[in-house]
Amino acid sequence: MASLPRGEVAPRDGSLPVAGLADTPFGVYIHIPFCTVRCGYCDFNTYTSTELRGVTRQSFTDDLLGEIRMSADIVRDSGTPLRPAATVFIGGGTPTLVPPADIARTLDAVRSTAGIADGAEVTIEANPDTVSPESLRELAAAGVTRVSVGMQSAVPRVLDILDRTHDPESVALAIRWAKEAGLQTSVDLIYGTPSETLDEWRTTLDAAIALDTDHVSAYSLIVEEGTALERRVRRGELAPIDDDVHADMYELADATLGGAGFEWYEVSNWSRSTDSRSRHNLSYWTGADWWGFGPGAHSHINGVRWWNVKHPAAYAERIAAGESPALEREILDSDQRADEVVLLGIRVRDGIALDVLSPRARTSVAGLIADGLVDGSAAIAGRLVLTDRGRLLADFVVRTLLAD
């Protein structure tokens, strides 16, 4: 499982060294770390029932509410009370393993502290085999507006390699039930699973389109160190992932989804309309403030980034003691914040303004245009926008722009 970054020790009272929120949208992330089984590729901060050391799903919700109540006092003491959340994202883990009544309690706690703005986007992630028509109706009644279903693949063989517990048919049911409950829908796909073929990936894309969902996220599989999948690759049971195959699969996704009426708005995300974009995920790429609640959750308030203790038991101990669960933090200086504008903003369709680049970075733009990675017409208009080829090499573009 991925380790947390290293920073300075966060104060036990959670106090912030700056005054309140920046003048940006404010969002809330809620991390629910429970999973029925651990998928072989996953290095997220998740736990099965045997790994929880006495923490239960029921007691966890009470701990979560404790942190939410604590946050309002922390921000208020820093100089400015929390603004209503424009977006809420409930992720994990598998949040839909928690009873809808506990999701409702959690959202009520956010409403009574920061508040949830009128028209807010409220998303919950779901495994397709953990929802029912009744549970989705209850979630909609609690204020959820959008469900993101972990489809990953429509090919049983690929799902087996990924250790997914659902079958392809359950995805269609989950999407249908979500729509009947009045929810917007999204599916998450993974491409580049070891031994996955282009034809199998095409099958998955066609199946996702046939669902008539509002939104598709497609992420390239990264074999993370310490995962079961990494051990299988290391032992030679599965072939290493080929970067060229990944590129071919990305291009196929963009062409196939584009042909079906989806438009890319962030390197890994496509939507049918502007209204069906994930506003919460876009807030990360555009430098907004957000507060992350739950074990291992990350937060960012006005240039201060911090992360909570990872294990639910350690998290519960902090809350029971009346202490912030924040473990460490970093305070970004002006140069770091400027770099993040480039690092994050370059991934979105509108790109970034050229005038946010350092003088040195601006000298590299012509070369990026010549290499076909940056749109020349957009640059003339004052914006740095990736081309189709540039999206494949977005990390290279960022390294070029931020090179010393």
C-alpha positions as CSV (number, residue, x, y, z in Angstrom):
1,M,0.0,0.0,0.0
2,A,1.3,3.4,-0.9
3,S,2.9,5.3,1.9
4,L,2.0,8.8,2.9
5,P,4.3,11.7,1.8
6,R,6.6,13.3,4.3
7,G,6.1,16.7,5.7
8,E,6.3,18.6,9.0
9,V,4.4,17.2,12.0
10,A,0.9,18.6,12.0
11,P,-0.3,20.2,15.3
12,R,-2.5,17.9,17.4
13,D,-5.2,20.6,17.5
14,G,-5.3,20.8,13.7
15,S,-4.7,24.5,13.7
16,L,-4.0,26.2,10.4
17,P,-1.2,28.8,10.0
18,V,-3.2,30.9,7.5
19,A,-6.4,32.8,7.5
20,G,-9.3,30.7,6.1
21,L,-10.1,29.7,2.6
22,A,-8.7,31.1,-0.6
23,D,-11.1,32.7,-3.1
24,T,-11.7,29.4,-4.9
25,P,-14.5,26.8,-4.9
26,F,-14.6,24.7,-1.8
27,G,-15.2,20.9,-1.8
28,V,-15.4,18.1,0.6
29,Y,-13.9,14.6,0.2
30,I,-15.0,11.8,2.5
31,H,-12.8,8.7,2.6
32,I,-14.6,5.4,3.6
33,P,-11.8,2.8,3.7
34,F,-13.8,-0.5,3.7
35,C,-13.6,-3.2,1.0
36,T,-14.9,-6.7,0.9
37,V,-11.7,-7.9,-0.7
38,R,-8.5,-6.2,-1.7
39,C,-8.1,-6.0,-5.5
40,G,-4.7,-7.2,-6.7
41,Y,-3.8,-3.9,-8.3
42,C,-5.0,-1.6,-5.6
43,D,-2.7,0.4,-3.3
44,F,-5.4,2.8,-2.0
45,N,-5.9,3.2,1.8
46,T,-8.5,0.4,2.1
47,Y,-9.1,-2.4,4.6
48,T,-11.0,-5.7,4.7
49,S,-12.8,-6.7,7.8
50,T,-9.8,-8.8,9.1
51,E,-7.6,-5.7,9.0
52,L,-9.6,-3.2,11.0
53,R,-8.4,-4.0,14.5
54,G,-11.7,-3.5,16.3
55,V,-13.0,-0.7,14.2
56,T,-16.5,-1.4,12.8
57,R,-18.4,0.3,10.1
58,Q,-20.9,1.6,12.7
59,S,-18.2,3.1,15.0
60,F,-16.4,4.5,12.0
61,T,-19.3,6.8,11.0
62,D,-19.3,8.3,14.5
63,D,-15.5,8.9,14.2
64,L,-16.1,10.6,10.8
65,L,-18.7,12.9,12.3
66,G,-16.3,13.8,15.0
67,E,-13.7,15.0,12.5
68,I,-16.3,16.9,10.5
69,R,-17.5,18.8,13.6
70,M,-13.9,19.5,14.6
71,S,-13.1,21.0,11.2
72,A,-15.6,23.9,11.5
73,D,-13.8,25.1,14.7
74,I,-10.4,24.7,13.2
75,V,-11.2,26.9,10.1
76,R,-13.2,29.4,12.1
77,D,-10.2,29.8,14.5
78,S,-7.9,30.4,11.5
79,G,-9.9,33.5,10.6
80,T,-12.7,32.6,8.3
81,P,-15.6,30.1,8.7
82,L,-15.9,27.3,6.1
83,R,-18.0,28.2,3.0
84,P,-20.7,25.8,1.8
85,A,-19.3,23.0,-0.2
86,A,-19.9,23.2,-4.0
87,T,-19.0,19.6,-4.3
88,V,-18.8,16.5,-2.1
89,F,-17.1,13.3,-3.1
90,I,-17.5,10.1,-1.1
91,G,-14.8,7.7,-2.1
92,G,-12.8,4.8,-0.9
93,G,-12.6,1.9,-0.6
94,T,-16.2,0.9,-1.3
95,P,-18.5,3.6,0.3
96,T,-21.6,1.7,-0.6
97,L,-20.7,-1.0,1.9
98,V,-21.8,1.6,4.5
99,P,-25.6,1.7,5.1
100,P,-27.3,4.6,3.3
101,A,-28.5,5.9,6.7
102,D,-24.8,6.4,7.7
103,I,-24.1,8.2,4.4
104,A,-27.1,10.4,5.2
105,R,-25.8,11.1,8.7
106,T,-22.4,12.1,7.3
107,L,-23.9,14.5,4.7
108,D,-26.1,16.0,7.4
109,A,-23.0,16.6,9.5
110,V,-21.4,18.5,6.5
111,R,-24.6,20.5,6.1
112,S,-24.6,21.5,9.8
113,T,-20.9,22.6,9.7
114,A,-19.6,23.9,6.4
115,G,-23.0,23.6,4.6
116,I,-23.7,22.2,1.2
117,A,-24.5,24.8,-1.5
118,D,-27.7,24.7,-3.4
119,G,-27.1,22.7,-6.6
120,A,-24.0,21.1,-5.2
121,E,-22.6,18.0,-6.9
122,V,-22.6,15.1,-4.4
123,T,-20.9,11.9,-5.8
124,I,-20.5,8.5,-4.3
125,E,-18.3,5.7,-5.6
126,A,-19.9,2.3,-5.8
127,N,-19.0,-1.3,-6.7
128,P,-21.8,-2.6,-8.9
129,D,-22.4,-5.6,-6.7
130,T,-22.9,-3.4,-3.6
131,V,-26.0,-1.4,-4.6
132,S,-29.7,-2.1,-5.1
133,P,-32.7,-0.1,-6.3
134,E,-33.6,0.6,-2.7
135,S,-30.1,1.7,-1.5
136,L,-29.7,4.0,-4.5
137,R,-33.1,5.6,-3.8
138,E,-32.1,6.1,-0.2
139,L,-28.8,7.7,-1.2
140,A,-30.6,10.0,-3.6
141,A,-33.0,11.0,-0.7
142,A,-29.9,11.7,1.4
143,G,-28.7,14.3,-1.1
144,V,-26.4,12.2,-3.4
145,T,-26.7,13.5,-7.0
146,R,-24.2,11.3,-8.8
147,V,-22.9,7.7,-8.6
148,S,-19.5,6.6,-10.0
149,V,-19.6,2.9,-10.7
150,G,-16.3,0.9,-10.7
151,M,-16.8,-1.0,-14.0
152,Q,-13.1,-1.4,-14.8
153,S,-13.7,-3.9,-17.7
154,A,-16.5,-5.7,-19.5
155,V,-14.3,-8.8,-20.1
156,P,-14.5,-11.5,-17.4
157,R,-10.9,-12.6,-17.9
158,V,-9.6,-9.1,-17.3
159,L,-11.8,-8.7,-14.2
160,D,-10.3,-11.9,-12.9
161,I,-6.8,-10.6,-13.3
162,L,-7.8,-7.5,-11.4
163,D,-9.5,-9.5,-8.7
164,R,-12.8,-7.7,-9.2
165,T,-15.8,-9.3,-7.5
166,H,-18.5,-8.3,-9.9
167,D,-19.6,-9.6,-13.2
168,P,-20.2,-7.4,-16.3
169,E,-24.0,-7.8,-16.1
170,S,-24.1,-6.2,-12.7
171,V,-22.8,-2.9,-14.1
172,A,-25.7,-2.4,-16.4
173,L,-28.1,-3.1,-13.5
174,A,-26.4,-0.6,-11.2
175,I,-26.5,2.1,-13.9
176,R,-30.1,1.4,-14.7
177,W,-31.1,1.5,-11.0
178,A,-29.1,4.8,-10.5
179,K,-30.9,6.4,-13.3
180,E,-34.3,5.3,-12.0
181,A,-33.3,6.9,-8.7
182,G,-32.7,10.2,-10.5
183,L,-28.9,10.1,-10.2
184,Q,-26.3,11.1,-12.8
185,T,-24.0,8.2,-13.6
186,S,-20.3,7.7,-14.4
187,V,-18.3,4.5,-15.0
188,D,-14.6,4.0,-14.1
189,L,-12.6,2.0,-16.6
190,I,-9.0,0.6,-16.4
191,Y,-6.9,-0.1,-19.4
192,G,-3.6,-1.8,-19.9
193,T,-4.1,-4.8,-17.6
194,P,-1.3,-7.3,-18.3
195,S,-2.2,-9.4,-21.3
196,E,-5.3,-7.3,-22.1
197,T,-5.7,-7.0,-25.9
198,L,-6.9,-4.0,-27.9
199,D,-10.0,-6.0,-28.9
200,E,-10.8,-6.7,-25.3
201,W,-10.4,-3.0,-24.5
202,R,-12.6,-2.2,-27.4
203,T,-15.2,-4.5,-26.0
204,T,-15.1,-2.7,-22.7
205,L,-15.4,0.7,-24.4
206,D,-18.4,-0.4,-26.5
207,A,-20.1,-1.9,-23.3
208,A,-19.6,1.4,-21.5
209,I,-21.1,3.4,-24.3
210,A,-24.1,1.0,-24.5
211,L,-24.9,1.8,-20.8
212,D,-25.8,5.4,-21.9
213,T,-23.9,6.8,-18.9
214,D,-23.3,10.5,-18.5
215,H,-19.5,10.2,-17.9
216,V,-16.6,7.9,-18.4
217,S,-13.2,7.9,-16.6
218,A,-10.5,5.7,-18.1
219,Y,-7.2,5.2,-16.2
220,S,-4.1,3.4,-17.3
221,L,-3.2,0.6,-15.0
222,I,0.0,1.3,-13.0
223,V,1.6,-1.7,-11.3
224,E,2.2,-0.3,-7.9
225,E,5.0,-1.7,-5.7
226,G,3.9,-4.0,-3.0
227,T,0.6,-5.0,-4.6
228,A,-0.4,-8.6,-5.4
229,L,-0.4,-7.7,-9.1
230,E,3.2,-6.4,-8.8
231,R,4.3,-9.7,-7.2
232,R,2.6,-11.7,-10.0
233,V,4.5,-9.6,-12.6
234,R,7.7,-10.0,-10.8
235,R,7.3,-13.7,-10.6
236,G,6.7,-13.9,-14.4
237,E,3.1,-15.0,-14.0
238,L,1.9,-11.9,-15.9
239,A,3.7,-9.9,-18.6
240,P,5.0,-6.4,-17.8
241,I,2.8,-3.5,-19.1
242,D,3.9,-2.1,-22.4
243,D,3.8,1.7,-22.7
244,D,3.2,1.6,-26.4
245,V,0.1,-0.6,-25.8
246,H,-1.1,1.9,-23.2
247,A,-0.8,4.7,-25.8
248,D,-2.7,2.7,-28.4
249,M,-5.4,2.0,-25.8
250,Y,-5.7,5.6,-24.9
251,E,-6.0,6.7,-28.5
252,L,-8.7,4.0,-29.0
253,A,-10.6,5.3,-26.0
254,D,-10.5,8.9,-27.2
255,A,-11.6,7.9,-30.7
256,T,-14.3,5.5,-29.6
257,L,-15.8,7.8,-26.9
258,G,-15.5,10.8,-29.1
259,G,-17.4,9.0,-31.8
260,A,-20.2,8.2,-29.4
261,G,-20.7,11.9,-28.4
262,F,-18.3,12.1,-25.4
263,E,-15.8,15.0,-25.1
264,W,-12.6,14.9,-23.2
265,Y,-12.3,17.6,-20.6
266,E,-9.4,16.2,-18.5
267,V,-6.7,13.8,-19.7
268,S,-8.5,10.7,-18.2
269,N,-12.1,11.9,-18.3
270,W,-14.9,12.3,-20.9
271,S,-18.4,13.6,-20.5
272,R,-21.5,13.8,-22.7
273,S,-22.0,17.5,-21.8
274,T,-20.5,20.3,-19.7
275,D,-23.2,19.6,-17.1
276,S,-22.1,16.0,-16.7
277,R,-18.4,16.8,-16.0
278,S,-17.1,15.8,-12.6
279,R,-17.0,19.2,-10.9
280,H,-15.3,17.8,-7.9
281,N,-12.4,16.2,-9.8
282,L,-12.0,19.4,-11.9
283,S,-11.6,21.3,-8.6
284,Y,-8.4,19.4,-7.9
285,W,-7.0,20.2,-11.3
286,T,-7.9,23.9,-11.0
287,G,-6.4,24.6,-7.5
288,A,-9.5,24.7,-5.4
289,D,-9.7,24.2,-1.6
290,W,-11.0,21.0,-0.2
291,W,-11.2,19.3,3.2
292,G,-10.6,15.5,3.2
293,F,-12.3,13.6,6.0
294,G,-11.4,10.0,7.0
295,P,-8.3,7.9,7.4
296,G,-5.5,8.9,5.1
297,A,-7.5,11.6,3.5
298,H,-5.7,14.6,2.1
299,S,-6.8,18.3,2.4
300,H,-5.8,21.6,0.9
301,I,-6.7,24.9,2.3
302,N,-5.1,28.1,0.9
303,G,-1.7,26.6,0.2
304,V,-1.6,24.3,3.3
305,R,-1.8,20.6,2.4
306,W,-2.1,17.9,5.1
307,W,-2.9,14.3,5.4
308,N,-4.5,12.2,8.1
309,V,-3.2,9.1,9.9
310,K,-3.9,6.1,7.7
311,H,-5.3,3.2,9.8
312,P,-8.9,3.5,10.9
313,A,-7.9,2.4,14.4
314,A,-5.3,5.2,14.7
315,Y,-7.8,7.6,13.3
316,A,-10.4,6.5,15.9
317,E,-7.9,7.0,18.7
318,R,-7.2,10.6,17.7
319,I,-10.9,11.4,17.4
320,A,-11.7,9.8,20.8
321,A,-8.9,11.9,22.4
322,G,-10.4,15.1,20.9
323,E,-7.4,15.5,18.7
324,S,-7.1,16.2,15.0
325,P,-6.3,13.1,12.9
326,A,-3.9,15.2,10.8
327,L,-0.5,13.5,10.7
328,E,1.8,15.7,8.7
329,R,1.5,18.8,6.5
330,E,3.3,21.0,4.1
331,I,3.0,24.7,3.6
332,L,3.5,25.6,-0.1
333,D,5.6,28.6,-0.9
334,S,4.8,30.9,-3.9
335,D,7.1,29.0,-6.2
336,Q,5.5,25.6,-5.3
337,R,2.0,27.0,-5.8
338,A,3.0,28.4,-9.2
339,D,4.4,25.0,-10.2
340,E,1.2,23.3,-9.1
341,V,-0.8,25.6,-11.4
342,V,1.2,24.1,-14.3
343,L,1.4,20.5,-13.0
344,L,-2.4,20.3,-12.5
345,G,-3.9,22.8,-14.9
346,I,-2.2,21.4,-18.0
347,R,-4.3,18.3,-17.8
348,V,-7.6,20.1,-18.5
349,R,-9.1,20.8,-21.9
350,D,-8.8,24.6,-21.5
351,G,-5.2,24.4,-20.4
352,I,-3.5,27.3,-18.6
353,A,-2.8,30.9,-19.3
354,L,0.7,31.5,-20.8
355,D,1.3,34.3,-18.4
356,V,1.4,32.0,-15.4
357,L,4.6,30.4,-16.8
358,S,8.0,31.5,-15.6
359,P,10.1,33.4,-18.2
360,R,12.2,30.3,-18.6
361,A,9.2,28.0,-19.1
362,R,7.9,30.4,-21.8
363,T,11.1,29.9,-23.8
364,S,10.2,26.1,-24.1
365,V,6.8,26.6,-25.5
366,A,7.9,27.0,-29.1
367,G,9.7,23.7,-29.0
368,L,6.6,22.0,-27.5
369,I,4.6,23.4,-30.4
370,A,7.2,22.2,-32.9
371,D,7.0,18.7,-31.4
372,G,3.3,18.7,-31.8
373,L,2.6,18.5,-28.1
374,V,1.1,22.0,-27.6
375,D,-1.6,23.7,-29.7
376,G,0.0,26.6,-31.7
377,S,-3.2,28.5,-32.3
378,A,-4.2,28.4,-28.6
379,A,-0.7,29.6,-27.7
380,I,-1.1,32.6,-30.0
381,A,-4.4,33.3,-28.1
382,G,-2.5,33.2,-24.8
383,R,-3.2,29.7,-23.6
384,L,-1.1,26.6,-23.3
385,V,-3.3,23.7,-24.4
386,L,-2.2,20.1,-25.1
387,T,-2.7,18.5,-28.5
388,D,-4.0,14.9,-28.8
389,R,-0.4,13.8,-28.9
390,G,0.4,16.1,-26.0
391,R,-2.1,14.3,-23.8
392,L,-0.2,11.1,-24.2
393,L,3.0,12.9,-23.1
394,A,1.5,15.2,-20.5
395,D,4.1,14.3,-17.9
396,F,6.9,15.1,-20.4
397,V,5.3,18.5,-21.1
398,V,5.1,19.3,-17.4
399,R,8.8,18.2,-16.8
400,T,9.8,20.5,-19.7
401,L,7.9,23.5,-18.4
402,L,9.2,23.0,-14.8
403,A,12.8,22.1,-15.6
404,D,15.3,24.3,-13.7
